[in-house]
Amino acid sequence: MRAAHMVNALEPALATAPSAGTQAAPLRRPRLGFLGVGWIGRNRMEAIAKDGSAEIAAVADAQADACDAACALAPGAASLRSLDALLERELDGLVIATPSALHARQAEAALARGMAVFCQKPLARTAEETKGVIDAAKRANRLLGVDLSYRRTAGMQRIRELVSAGEIGEVYAVDLVFHNAYGPDKPWFRDPVLSGGGCVIDLGIHMVDLALWTLGFPRVEAVSSRLHAGGRRLALPSAVVEDHAVAQIDLAGGCVARLACSWNLPAGRDAVIEANFHGTRGGASFRNVNGSFYDFIAERFDGTRAIPLASPPDDWGGRAAVHWARALANGGAFDPEIERLTEVAAVLDAIYER
């Protein structure tokens, strides 16, 4: 599959088992609406439908063919054309996969109607917008989730566990890479007002999130960056989005994270995706296989030895959506952990010097 699909924004924890001799109360299947049912929206819808954790009650998209394709996968769903039409439905939650500029407003509108929200990344274009959505979820006491899907890969789950346990010692450096050989296939990605930025907010957000999440969200002390478009350095703020970026993120305790990301980079493969953690007693690496957007290996490094942690196949794409849907079925109250996303958004703001 071409990498362009991976940058199209119209793109788990298990329930606790009953103890022996008891009968678990059946979970109520929440009714969900899906706003934006392009490739990513349909993919997340299929994952939730396959899991059976929620009912696909309605879909909405400005493109009739997208709605038709979604309804073919969920024949009982109502086919609508707008957010307003979805908000009039009796829904427990809304899954949003629309252009980035719309995320914050659409999420806040759904939360104000008492719906839980699962949104494609970025939740918003800036840290201020991100905080606004999180505050709306807190006021409504409704579950808010964001599709930072690489957290749910088997490889990153294992690496976070060993870092948290101190198995590679004190992490003092992290190298983060996300190069996409193709770039986005929708014009709005290259409009800074609609997108909030270029390859950093599209791809780099995943890597910044992985680093902070794996390390337990240490305080960010300083951020420096250099952004390019067409090989030329951009003066920030810029009316042109970047297609290549490098950044350094200095963290409390002395750890430094280095980020490189791009669109349309001639890398000799479809994609280069890596998160490498260097510790005082070893290292750990998460990286894609043969340029794949879907297949990853994770290894622990002990001197010159590479010890496997995870390898393909790993059907991770829809896990974040399924995790959210299961949590919604179990009550769906506000989860304070989502507030950490303001820290990720603040790093991106600093990279963009805004």
C-alpha positions in Angstrom: 0.0 0.0 0.0 1.4 3.4 -0.9 2.6 5.6 2.0 0.3 8.4 1.0 -2.5 6.6 2.7 -0.6 6.8 6.0 -0.7 10.6 6.0 -4.3 11.0 5.1 -6.0 12.5 8.1 -9.4 11.2 6.9 -7.7 8.4 8.4 -5.8 -2.6 24.5 -6.4 -2.9 27.6 -8.8 -5.8 28.1 -11.8 -5.7 30.3 -11.1 -7.3 33.7 -12.0 -10.9 33.7 -14.6 -12.1 36.3 -13.3 -14.0 39.3 -13.9 -17.7 39.5 -17.4 -18.6 40.4 -18.9 -15.2 39.5 -20.8 -14.0 36.4 -19.6 -10.7 34.9 -22.3 -8.2 34.2 -22.6 -7.7 30.4 -21.2 -4.4 29.1 -23.5 -2.1 27.4 -22.4 -1.5 23.8 -22.1 2.2 23.3 -23.5 3.7 20.1 -20.9 5.4 18.0 -20.9 8.0 15.2 -18.0 8.3 12.8 -17.1 11.8 11.3 -14.9 11.4 8.3 -14.8 7.9 6.8 -11.9 8.0 4.4 -9.3 5.3 4.6 -8.2 5.9 8.2 -11.8 6.5 9.5 -13.0 3.3 7.9 -10.0 1.4 9.3 -10.7 2.5 12.8 -14.4 1.8 12.4 -13.6 -1.8 11.2 -11.3 -2.4 14.1 -14.1 -1.4 16.6 -16.7 -3.3 14.8 -14.6 -6.5 14.7 -13.9 -6.2 18.4 -17.6 -5.9 19.1 -17.1 -3.4 21.8 -19.5 -0.8 20.3 -22.3 -0.4 17.8 -21.6 1.5 14.6 -24.7 3.7 14.6 -24.0 6.5 12.1 -21.3 7.7 9.7 -20.9 11.1 8.2 -18.7 12.5 5.4 -19.1 15.3 2.8 -18.2 12.7 0.2 -21.1 10.4 -0.6 -18.8 7.6 -1.9 -16.9 7.6 1.4 -20.2 7.1 3.2 -21.3 4.4 0.8 -18.0 2.5 1.5 -18.4 2.8 5.2 -22.0 1.7 5.2 -21.0 -1.3 3.1 -18.9 -2.3 6.1 -21.6 -1.4 8.7 -24.9 -2.0 6.9 -27.0 -0.9 9.9 -25.4 2.6 10.2 -27.2 5.8 9.2 -25.5 7.6 6.4 -25.2 11.4 7.1 -23.4 14.3 5.6 -22.4 16.6 8.5 -21.4 17.0 12.1 -24.7 18.7 12.9 -26.6 15.7 11.7 -24.5 13.4 13.9 -25.0 15.7 16.9 -28.8 15.2 16.6 -28.4 11.4 17.0 -28.6 9.6 20.3 -24.9 8.7 20.4 -22.5 7.8 23.2 -19.3 8.7 21.4 -17.9 10.2 18.2 -14.8 9.1 16.3 -13.3 12.0 14.3 -11.0 11.6 11.2 -11.3 14.9 9.4 -8.7 17.6 8.5 -6.7 18.8 11.4 -8.1 22.4 11.5 -11.5 21.0 12.3 -10.6 18.6 15.1 -10.8 21.0 18.1 -14.1 22.6 17.1 -15.7 19.3 16.2 -14.4 17.6 19.4 -15.7 20.4 21.6 -19.1 20.3 20.0 -19.5 16.6 20.6 -18.3 16.9 24.2 -20.8 19.7 24.8 -23.5 17.3 23.7 -22.3 14.7 26.2 -20.5 12.5 23.7 -17.1 10.9 24.4 -14.6 11.6 21.6 -11.8 9.7 19.9 -9.9 11.9 17.5 -7.2 11.4 14.9 -3.9 13.2 15.7 -3.2 16.0 16.1 -6.1 16.7 18.6 -5.5 20.4 17.7 -3.0 22.6 15.9 -1.5 24.2 19.0 -1.0 23.6 22.7 -3.7 26.3 23.5 -6.2 24.6 21.3 -5.3 21.2 22.7 -5.8 22.4 26.3 -9.2 23.8 25.2 -10.4 20.4 24.1 -9.1 18.7 27.1 -10.8 21.3 29.4 -14.1 20.7 27.5 -13.7 16.9 28.2 -13.0 17.5 31.8 -16.0 19.8 32.2 -18.3 17.2 30.5 -16.6 14.3 32.4 -16.4 12.4 29.1 -13.7 10.1 27.8 -11.3 11.8 25.3 -8.9 9.7 23.3 -6.4 10.5 20.5 -5.1 8.1 18.0 -1.4 8.1 18.9 -1.3 4.6 17.5 2.4 3.7 17.8 2.0 3.5 21.6 0.0 0.3 21.0 2.5 -1.6 19.0 3.9 -4.6 20.7 7.4 -3.3 20.2 6.9 0.0 22.0 4.9 -1.6 24.8 7.9 -3.8 25.5 10.4 -1.0 25.3 8.4 1.2 27.6 8.3 -1.7 30.1 12.0 -2.3 30.1 12.8 1.5 30.3 10.3 1.9 33.2 11.9 -1.1 35.0 15.4 0.5 34.6 16.7 -2.5 32.6 18.8 -0.4 30.3 19.8 2.0 33.1 19.4 5.7 32.9 18.3 6.8 29.4 20.5 9.8 28.3 19.8 10.0 24.6 16.9 9.2 22.3 17.1 9.2 18.5 13.7 9.6 16.7 13.2 9.3 12.9 10.1 9.4 10.6 10.8 9.9 6.9 7.9 9.4 4.5 9.0 9.0 0.9 5.7 10.1 -0.5 4.2 12.9 1.5 0.5 13.9 1.9 -2.1 13.4 -0.8 -4.5 16.2 0.2 -3.8 20.0 -0.4 -4.9 21.1 3.1 -1.8 19.3 4.5 0.4 22.0 3.0 -1.7 25.0 4.2 -0.4 26.0 7.7 -3.8 27.4 8.7 -5.6 24.1 8.0 -2.8 21.8 9.1 -1.0 23.6 11.9 2.3 22.7 10.2 4.0 20.2 7.9 5.9 17.0 8.5 6.5 17.7 12.2 2.8 17.9 13.2 1.9 15.1 10.8 4.7 12.6 11.5 7.0 14.0 14.2 4.1 14.2 16.7 4.2 10.4 16.9 7.9 10.3 17.7 7.8 13.2 20.2 4.9 11.4 21.9 6.7 8.1 22.0 9.8 9.6 23.6 7.9 11.5 26.3 5.5 8.6 27.0 8.3 6.0 27.2 10.4 8.2 29.6 7.4 9.0 31.8 6.9 12.6 30.6 10.0 14.3 32.0 10.0 18.1 32.1 11.1 19.7 28.8 13.8 22.2 29.5 14.7 23.5 26.0 13.8 22.9 22.3 15.7 24.0 19.2 14.9 23.3 15.6 15.6 23.9 12.0 12.9 23.5 9.3 13.2 23.3 5.6 10.9 23.4 2.5 12.2 22.3 -0.8 15.7 22.2 0.6 15.6 25.8 1.8 15.6 26.8 5.5 12.4 28.4 6.7 12.3 31.6 8.7 9.7 31.1 11.4 6.8 31.7 11.6 6.3 30.7 8.0 3.4 30.8 5.5 4.9 27.7 4.0 4.9 24.3 5.8 8.1 22.3 6.2 8.8 19.1 4.4 12.0 18.4 6.4 12.8 19.1 10.1 15.4 18.4 12.7 14.9 19.3 16.3 16.6 18.8 19.7 14.6 18.4 22.9 16.5 18.7 26.2 14.8 16.9 29.1 15.2 17.2 32.8 17.9 14.9 34.1 20.2 15.5 31.2 18.5 13.3 28.5 18.4 14.7 25.0 16.0 13.6 22.3 16.9 14.3 18.6 14.2 14.3 16.0 14.4 14.1 12.2 11.3 13.8 10.0 10.3 14.6 6.4 7.9 14.2 3.5 9.2 13.1 0.1 12.7 12.3 1.2 14.7 10.0 -1.2 15.5 7.4 1.4 15.7 4.4 -0.8 12.5 2.9 0.7 8.9 3.9 1.5 9.6 5.0 5.0 12.2 5.2 7.7 10.6 5.0 11.2 12.8 4.5 14.3 12.9 5.3 18.0 16.2 4.4 19.6 16.8 4.7 23.4 20.4 4.8 24.7 20.9 4.0 28.4 23.8 3.6 30.8 23.4 -0.2 30.9 22.1 -0.9 27.4 19.8 0.2 24.6 16.5 -0.5 22.9 15.4 0.1 19.3 12.0 0.2 17.6 12.2 0.4 13.8 10.3 -0.5 10.7 11.2 -3.5 8.5 12.2 -3.0 4.8 10.5 0.4 4.6 7.1 -0.8 5.8 4.6 1.5 7.4 3.1 -1.5 9.3 5.8 -4.0 10.2 8.1 -3.3 13.1 10.8 -5.0 15.1 11.9 -4.1 18.6 15.2 -5.2 20.1 17.2 -4.7 23.3 20.9 -4.1 22.9 23.4 -5.5 25.4 26.9 -4.6 24.1 27.1 -6.1 20.7 24.2 -8.5 21.3 20.7 -7.7 19.9 17.9 -9.4 21.9 14.5 -9.6 20.2 11.6 -8.0 22.0 8.9 -8.1 19.3 8.5 -8.8 15.6 5.8 -9.0 12.9 3.0 -9.8 12.5 1.4 -7.3 14.8 -2.0 -6.0 14.0 -1.7 -2.7 15.9 -3.4 -0.1 13.7 -6.8 -0.1 15.4 -5.8 -0.9 19.0 -6.0 2.7 20.3 -9.5 3.0 18.9 -10.5 -0.3 20.4 -9.0 0.6 23.8 -11.0 3.8 23.8 -14.2 2.0 22.8 -13.8 -0.6 25.6 -13.1 2.1 28.1 -16.3 3.9 26.9 -18.3 0.7 27.4 -16.9 0.5 30.9 -18.2 3.9 31.9 -16.4 6.5 29.7 -15.6 9.1 32.3 -12.8 11.6 31.8 -9.3 10.1 32.1 -6.7 12.6 33.4 -3.9 10.9 31.5 -5.1 12.7 28.4 -3.8 16.0 29.9 -0.3 14.8 29.0 -1.0 15.7 25.4 -0.6 19.4 26.2 3.1 18.6 26.9 3.5 17.0 23.5 1.7 19.9 21.8 3.9 22.4 23.7 7.0 20.7 22.3 5.6 21.1 18.8 4.8 24.7 19.4 8.4 25.2 20.4 9.7 23.5 17.3 7.5 25.9 15.3 8.7 28.8 17.5 5.2 29.9 18.3 
